[in-house]
Amino acid sequence: MPIRRLSEDMVNRIAAGEVVERPASVVKELVENAIDAGATRIDVVTAGGGSTLIRVSDDGGGMDPDELALAVERHCTSKLDGGLDDIRSLGFRGEALAAIGAAARLSVTSRKRGSDSAFEISVEGGRVGDVKPAALSAGTRLEVRDLFFATPARLKFLKSERAESAAITDVVKRQAMAHPGIRFAVNGSDRSSLDYPAATGADAQLTRLGQIMGADFRSNSIAIDAGRQDATLKGFAGLPTYSRANSLAQFLFVNGRPVRDKLLLGALRGAYADLMKRDRYPVAALFIDVDPSQVDVNVHPTKADVRFRDAGMVRGLIVGAIREAFARSGLRSSTTATGATIAAFRPERPPQSWAAPWRPTGGTSGNAALAPGFAEEVQAAFRDADRPSADIRHTEPEPLTMARPLGAARAQLHENYIVAQTGDGLVIVDQHA
């Protein structure tokens, strides 16, 4: 067959297949553009898991009519002044809006900061309309409807509405982690609403992580702050006992960009190699800043992978920083693990009386039960650092407690090892493991 030039429409559809994999890909591109535009608030609204509607509004710098017309064309961008070796923005390829417009019905409304007029342009299945006046208070609003109507084959590969909505939420969460000073809100008929207020102050990063990862993460993680050559690593790493059954709670960022890079994930795994069972995964949020000339983010149109000039240095930085942080913090268990361990000394049934901490619970069976509050009393005794022997703290339950599966808690050493006495032996519980 003779070689021929593809039509512009076909080129745009091919590019759309690379950039727009699913509704979450659209949200990622639009939110990145809003961040690059200097937004302090970003609102995301979806319907039908994003396939019916995606609306992203921001209060950023906005665009004038000429910029608006260029924004929906391929390979038009304002973010490559320093070339591919000096990328300091999240977006840079200049093809996201064109790709989205080739696969859906796209409407872009924008008002330049300082201007008293707003303008709008529409793209439907690759066909670009005229720029016309519109109404908007400030910033930019992008609305995507009927995603993949122009490429119906892609619709077959979408997951359920619930799954697509969850993927969109994950994209917003990752961007929110990297930019705590921006307020993010997610709403829609297909989801429960999310609102992450802007965080300020010295602990803004940890505040935002607590908003997303839960309050437990704040008390079960250690701060990471290290540097090597032209790279710095900051963030928070969860205690080895504060682990998960999968890797979904691992968040990695390079120069403010969320990534899922195999090198970084492997380094994180290696840092916990001697501290965690092989079937468990650490919880962490790590932020790497490196000179843009030392990292290539132009590996794939989705920009989820990166390549480092000195991959060994970056891996060593992650592994060394986490291990050193654990060594400095000392051996301690997570609060969730401590609570679970202490709870193991609780009875299966409540006592019949508060008269004594231990008593048989029924008939002649001889089963023993804990009085309410015993576990809390034991835990408080373990943590009583004012006692002369601060490293070993004792509690003295009645002998009947030794009938329990873990026996009677007698002492805790180094705030980590619980020593329990059974009827015919000794049990040592390593909370750290």
C-alpha positions as CSV (number, residue, x, y, z in Angstrom):
1,M,0.0,0.0,0.0
2,P,1.3,3.5,-0.7
3,I,2.3,5.8,2.1
4,R,-0.1,8.6,2.7
5,R,-0.4,11.4,5.3
6,L,-3.0,10.9,7.9
7,S,-5.8,13.5,8.2
8,E,-5.6,16.0,11.1
9,D,-8.8,14.4,12.5
10,M,-7.2,11.0,12.6
11,V,-4.0,12.3,14.1
12,N,-6.1,13.9,16.9
13,R,-8.0,10.7,17.6
14,I,-4.8,8.7,17.8
15,A,-3.3,11.3,20.2
16,A,-6.6,11.2,22.2
17,G,-6.2,7.4,22.7
18,E,-2.8,8.0,24.3
19,V,-3.7,10.9,26.6
20,V,-7.3,10.2,27.4
21,E,-7.4,6.6,28.7
22,R,-10.5,7.1,31.0
23,P,-12.4,9.9,32.7
24,A,-9.7,10.1,35.4
25,S,-7.2,10.9,32.7
26,V,-9.3,13.9,31.7
27,V,-9.5,15.1,35.3
28,K,-5.8,14.7,35.8
29,E,-5.0,16.9,32.8
30,L,-7.5,19.6,33.6
31,V,-6.5,19.8,37.3
32,E,-2.8,20.0,36.3
33,N,-3.6,22.9,34.0
34,A,-5.5,24.7,36.8
35,I,-2.5,24.2,39.2
36,D,-0.1,25.6,36.5
37,A,-2.4,28.6,36.1
38,G,-1.9,29.6,39.7
39,A,-5.3,28.5,41.1
40,T,-6.0,28.6,44.8
41,R,-9.2,26.7,44.5
42,I,-10.2,23.9,42.2
43,D,-13.7,22.5,42.0
44,V,-14.4,19.2,40.2
45,V,-18.0,18.0,39.4
46,T,-18.7,14.7,37.7
47,A,-21.7,12.7,36.6
48,G,-21.9,9.1,35.3
49,G,-18.5,8.3,36.5
50,G,-17.1,11.1,34.4
51,S,-18.3,9.7,31.1
52,T,-21.4,11.9,31.1
53,L,-20.0,15.1,32.6
54,I,-16.7,16.4,33.9
55,R,-16.5,20.1,35.0
56,V,-13.3,21.6,36.4
57,S,-13.4,25.2,37.6
58,D,-10.5,27.3,39.0
59,D,-9.7,30.8,40.0
60,G,-6.4,30.9,38.2
61,G,-4.9,33.4,35.7
62,G,-7.3,32.7,32.9
63,M,-6.9,33.3,29.1
64,D,-7.7,36.0,26.7
65,P,-9.5,35.3,23.4
66,D,-6.3,34.7,21.4
67,E,-4.9,32.3,24.0
68,L,-8.3,30.5,24.2
69,A,-8.2,29.8,20.4
70,L,-4.7,28.4,20.6
71,A,-5.3,26.3,23.8
72,V,-7.5,23.8,22.0
73,E,-5.0,23.2,19.2
74,R,-2.4,20.5,19.4
75,H,1.1,21.3,20.5
76,C,0.3,24.8,21.8
77,T,1.6,25.5,25.2
78,S,3.0,28.3,27.4
79,K,5.1,26.0,29.6
80,L,8.2,25.1,27.6
81,D,10.2,28.3,27.8
82,G,13.2,26.4,29.1
83,G,12.9,23.5,26.7
84,L,12.5,19.8,27.6
85,D,15.5,19.9,29.9
86,D,14.0,22.4,32.2
87,I,10.3,21.5,32.8
88,R,9.0,23.2,35.9
89,S,5.3,22.8,35.3
90,L,2.9,19.8,35.5
91,G,1.7,20.1,31.9
92,F,4.0,20.8,28.9
93,R,3.0,18.7,25.9
94,G,0.3,21.0,24.7
95,E,-2.0,18.3,23.5
96,A,-4.4,17.6,26.4
97,L,-7.3,19.9,25.4
98,A,-7.0,18.9,21.7
99,A,-7.1,15.2,22.6
100,I,-10.1,15.7,24.9
101,G,-11.9,17.8,22.3
102,A,-11.3,15.0,19.7
103,A,-13.0,12.4,21.9
104,A,-15.8,14.4,23.6
105,R,-17.8,17.6,23.6
106,L,-15.5,20.2,25.2
107,S,-16.3,23.7,26.3
108,V,-13.7,26.1,27.7
109,T,-14.8,29.4,29.3
110,S,-12.1,31.7,30.6
111,R,-11.6,35.2,32.0
112,K,-8.1,36.7,32.0
113,R,-7.1,38.0,35.5
114,G,-7.7,41.8,35.5
115,S,-10.1,41.6,32.5
116,D,-13.8,42.6,32.7
117,S,-14.8,40.1,29.9
118,A,-15.0,36.3,29.6
119,F,-14.9,34.2,26.4
120,E,-15.8,30.7,25.4
121,I,-14.8,28.2,22.8
122,S,-16.2,24.8,22.0
123,V,-14.8,21.6,20.4
124,E,-17.0,18.7,19.4
125,G,-15.4,15.5,18.1
126,G,-12.4,17.5,16.9
127,R,-14.4,20.3,15.2
128,V,-13.4,23.7,16.7
129,G,-16.0,26.4,17.0
130,D,-15.5,30.2,17.2
131,V,-14.5,32.2,20.2
132,K,-17.5,34.1,21.6
133,P,-18.3,36.2,24.6
134,A,-19.5,34.4,27.8
135,A,-20.2,35.0,31.5
136,L,-17.7,34.0,34.1
137,S,-16.5,35.8,37.3
138,A,-12.9,34.7,37.2
139,G,-10.5,32.0,36.2
140,T,-11.4,29.1,33.9
141,R,-14.2,26.6,33.6
142,L,-13.8,23.5,31.4
143,E,-16.7,21.2,30.8
144,V,-16.4,17.8,29.1
145,R,-19.6,16.0,28.1
146,D,-20.3,12.6,26.5
147,L,-16.7,11.4,26.8
148,F,-15.7,9.0,23.9
149,F,-18.9,9.7,21.9
150,A,-16.6,10.3,18.9
151,T,-14.6,7.0,19.7
152,P,-17.4,4.7,20.8
153,A,-15.1,1.6,20.9
154,R,-13.3,3.1,23.9
155,L,-16.6,3.1,25.9
156,K,-16.5,-0.6,26.0
157,F,-13.4,-0.5,28.1
158,L,-14.7,1.7,30.8
159,K,-15.4,0.2,34.2
160,S,-18.5,0.7,36.3
161,E,-19.6,4.2,37.2
162,R,-18.5,3.6,40.8
163,A,-15.0,2.4,39.8
164,E,-14.5,5.4,37.4
165,S,-15.7,7.8,40.1
166,A,-13.2,6.2,42.6
167,A,-10.4,6.6,40.0
168,I,-11.2,10.3,39.7
169,T,-11.2,10.7,43.4
170,D,-7.8,9.1,43.6
171,V,-6.4,11.6,41.0
172,V,-7.7,14.6,43.0
173,K,-6.3,13.2,46.2
174,R,-2.9,12.8,44.8
175,Q,-2.9,16.3,43.4
176,A,-4.2,17.6,46.7
177,M,-1.3,15.9,48.6
178,A,1.3,17.6,46.5
179,H,-0.3,21.1,46.7
180,P,-1.6,21.6,50.3
181,G,-2.0,25.4,49.7
182,I,-4.8,24.8,47.2
183,R,-8.4,24.0,48.2
184,F,-9.9,21.0,46.3
185,A,-13.6,20.1,46.2
186,V,-15.2,17.2,44.4
187,N,-18.9,16.9,43.9
188,G,-21.5,15.2,41.8
189,S,-24.5,13.0,41.6
190,D,-22.4,9.9,41.2
191,R,-20.3,10.3,44.4
192,S,-20.1,11.5,47.9
193,S,-18.7,15.0,48.2
194,L,-15.1,15.7,49.2
195,D,-13.6,19.0,50.4
196,Y,-10.0,19.6,51.3
197,P,-9.5,23.1,52.7
198,A,-6.3,24.8,52.0
199,A,-3.6,24.1,54.6
200,T,-1.1,26.7,55.8
201,G,1.7,27.0,58.2
202,A,4.8,24.9,58.9
203,D,2.9,21.6,59.1
204,A,0.7,22.3,56.1
205,Q,1.9,19.1,54.4
206,L,1.1,16.9,57.3
207,T,-2.2,18.6,57.8
208,R,-3.2,17.8,54.2
209,L,-2.0,14.2,54.5
210,G,-4.1,13.8,57.6
211,Q,-7.1,15.1,55.7
212,I,-6.7,12.5,53.0
213,M,-5.0,9.5,54.7
214,G,-6.7,9.8,58.1
215,A,-5.8,11.1,61.5
216,D,-4.0,7.8,62.4
217,F,-1.3,8.6,59.8
218,R,-0.2,11.6,61.7
219,S,0.6,9.6,64.9
220,N,1.9,6.5,63.1
221,S,4.4,8.0,60.8
222,I,7.8,9.7,61.0
223,A,9.1,12.7,59.2
224,I,11.6,12.2,56.4
225,D,14.0,15.1,55.5
226,A,17.2,14.2,53.6
227,G,19.3,15.3,50.7
228,R,21.9,13.9,48.4
229,Q,23.7,15.8,45.5
230,D,21.0,17.7,43.6
231,A,18.0,15.9,45.1
232,T,16.0,16.3,48.3
233,L,13.5,14.0,49.9
234,K,10.8,15.0,52.3
235,G,7.6,13.5,53.5
236,F,6.3,11.0,56.0
237,A,6.8,7.2,56.2
238,G,4.5,5.0,58.2
239,L,5.8,2.8,61.0
240,P,6.4,-0.8,59.9
241,T,3.5,-2.0,62.0
242,Y,1.2,0.6,60.3
243,S,1.1,-1.4,57.1
244,R,-1.5,-2.4,54.5
245,A,-2.4,-5.5,52.5
246,N,-1.7,-3.7,49.2
247,S,0.3,-0.8,47.8
248,L,-2.7,1.7,47.4
249,A,-1.5,3.8,50.3
250,Q,1.9,4.6,48.7
251,F,2.1,8.1,47.3
252,L,5.2,9.3,45.5
253,F,5.9,12.7,43.9
254,V,8.7,14.1,41.8
255,N,8.9,17.9,41.6
256,G,5.2,18.1,42.7
257,R,4.1,15.6,40.1
258,P,2.3,12.3,41.2
259,V,4.1,9.3,39.7
260,R,3.8,5.5,39.8
261,D,7.4,4.8,39.0
262,K,8.8,1.2,39.5
263,L,12.2,2.5,40.6
264,L,10.7,4.6,43.4
265,L,8.2,1.9,44.5
266,G,11.1,-0.7,44.6
267,A,13.2,1.7,46.6
268,L,10.4,2.2,49.1
269,R,9.9,-1.6,49.4
270,G,13.7,-2.0,49.9
271,A,13.7,0.5,52.7
272,Y,11.2,-1.7,54.7
273,A,12.7,-5.0,53.6
274,D,14.1,-6.0,57.1
275,L,11.2,-4.4,59.0
276,M,8.1,-5.9,57.4
277,K,6.6,-9.2,56.3
278,R,6.8,-9.8,52.6
279,D,3.0,-9.8,52.2
280,R,2.6,-6.4,53.8
281,Y,3.0,-2.9,52.2
282,P,4.2,0.3,53.8
283,V,2.2,3.5,54.0
284,A,4.1,6.5,52.9
285,A,3.9,9.9,51.2
286,L,7.3,11.0,49.8
287,F,8.2,14.1,47.9
288,I,11.3,14.2,45.8
289,D,12.7,17.5,44.4
290,V,15.4,17.2,41.9
291,D,16.9,19.6,39.3
292,P,14.7,19.3,36.2
293,S,17.7,18.6,34.1
294,Q,18.3,15.4,36.1
295,V,14.9,13.9,35.4
296,D,13.0,13.1,32.3
297,V,9.2,13.4,32.7
298,N,8.6,13.1,28.9
299,V,8.5,9.3,29.0
300,H,4.8,8.8,28.3
301,P,1.9,11.1,27.4
302,T,0.3,10.4,30.8
303,K,3.4,11.6,32.5
304,A,3.1,8.9,35.2
305,D,6.6,7.5,34.7
306,V,9.9,9.3,35.0
307,R,13.5,8.5,34.3
308,F,16.4,9.8,36.5
309,R,19.9,10.4,35.1
310,D,21.3,8.9,38.3
311,A,18.7,6.3,39.3
312,G,21.1,4.7,41.8
313,M,21.5,8.0,43.7
314,V,17.7,8.4,44.0
315,R,17.2,4.9,45.2
316,G,20.0,5.2,47.7
317,L,18.5,8.5,49.0
318,I,15.1,6.9,49.6
319,V,16.4,3.7,51.2
320,G,19.0,5.5,53.4
321,A,16.7,8.3,54.5
322,I,13.9,6.0,55.7
323,R,16.2,3.6,57.5
324,E,18.1,6.4,59.2
325,A,14.8,8.0,60.3
326,F,13.6,4.7,61.8
327,A,17.0,4.3,63.5
328,R,16.7,7.8,65.1
329,S,13.1,7.3,66.2
330,G,13.8,4.1,67.9
331,L,11.8,0.9,68.0
332,R,8.2,1.6,68.6
333,S,4.8,0.1,67.6
334,S,2.0,1.9,65.9
335,T,-0.9,3.0,68.0
336,T,-3.2,0.7,66.0
337,A,-1.0,-2.3,66.7
338,T,-0.7,-1.5,70.4
339,G,-4.4,-1.3,70.7
340,A,-4.9,-4.6,68.9
341,T,-2.3,-6.3,71.1
342,I,-3.8,-5.0,74.4
343,A,-7.2,-5.9,73.2
344,A,-6.1,-9.6,72.9
345,F,-6.0,-9.6,76.7
346,R,-9.7,-8.7,76.9
347,P,-12.3,-11.4,77.7
348,E,-14.8,-12.7,75.2
349,R,-17.7,-11.9,77.7
350,P,-18.1,-9.1,80.2
351,P,-17.7,-9.8,83.9
352,Q,-20.7,-10.2,86.1
353,S,-19.5,-7.8,88.7
354,W,-17.2,-4.9,89.2
355,A,-16.3,-6.2,92.7
356,A,-12.9,-7.7,91.5
357,P,-10.9,-7.3,88.3
358,W,-11.0,-11.1,87.7
359,R,-13.7,-13.7,88.4
360,P,-15.3,-16.8,86.8
361,T,-18.0,-15.9,84.3
362,G,-20.4,-18.8,84.7
363,G,-21.2,-22.1,86.4
364,T,-18.3,-24.5,86.9
365,S,-16.7,-23.9,83.6
366,G,-13.9,-21.9,85.2
367,N,-13.7,-19.4,82.4
368,A,-12.1,-16.1,83.5
369,A,-13.1,-12.6,82.4
370,L,-11.5,-9.2,82.5
371,A,-13.2,-6.4,84.4
372,P,-14.1,-3.4,82.2
373,G,-11.2,-1.0,81.8
374,F,-8.5,-3.5,82.6
375,A,-6.8,-3.2,79.2
376,E,-6.7,0.6,79.6
377,E,-5.3,0.3,83.1
378,V,-2.6,-2.1,81.8
379,Q,-1.7,0.2,78.9
380,A,-1.5,3.2,81.2
381,A,0.7,1.3,83.6
382,F,3.0,0.4,80.6
383,R,3.3,4.0,79.7
384,D,4.0,5.4,83.2
385,A,7.5,6.8,82.4
386,D,7.7,8.4,85.8
387,R,8.3,5.2,87.6
388,P,11.9,4.4,88.6
389,S,12.2,1.4,86.3
390,A,10.9,3.2,83.2
391,D,12.0,0.4,80.8
392,I,10.1,-2.4,82.6
393,R,6.6,-1.7,83.9
394,H,4.6,-4.3,85.8
395,T,1.0,-5.0,86.5
396,E,-0.3,-7.7,88.8
397,P,-3.6,-9.3,87.8
398,E,-5.0,-12.2,89.7
399,P,-3.8,-15.8,88.9
400,L,-7.0,-16.7,87.1
401,T,-6.0,-14.4,84.2
402,M,-3.4,-16.9,83.2
403,A,-6.2,-19.0,81.8
404,R,-6.6,-16.6,78.9
405,P,-5.0,-17.5,75.5
406,L,-2.3,-14.9,75.9
407,G,-2.1,-15.3,79.6
408,A,-1.7,-12.5,82.1
409,A,0.2,-9.4,81.0
410,R,3.0,-9.0,83.5
411,A,5.2,-6.3,81.9
412,Q,6.2,-4.3,78.9
413,L,9.8,-3.8,77.9
414,H,11.1,-0.8,75.9
415,E,7.5,0.1,75.1
416,N,7.3,-2.7,72.6
417,Y,7.6,-6.2,74.1
418,I,4.7,-7.5,76.2
419,V,5.6,-10.3,78.6
420,A,2.6,-12.5,79.6
421,Q,2.4,-15.5,82.0
422,T,0.2,-18.5,81.2
423,G,-0.6,-21.5,83.4
424,D,2.3,-23.5,82.2
425,G,4.6,-21.1,80.2
426,L,5.6,-17.6,79.1
427,V,4.4,-15.6,76.1
428,I,6.4,-12.7,74.6
429,V,4.5,-10.5,72.2
430,D,6.6,-8.4,69.8
431,Q,4.3,-5.5,68.9
432,H,6.8,-4.2,66.4
433,A,6.5,-7.3,64.2
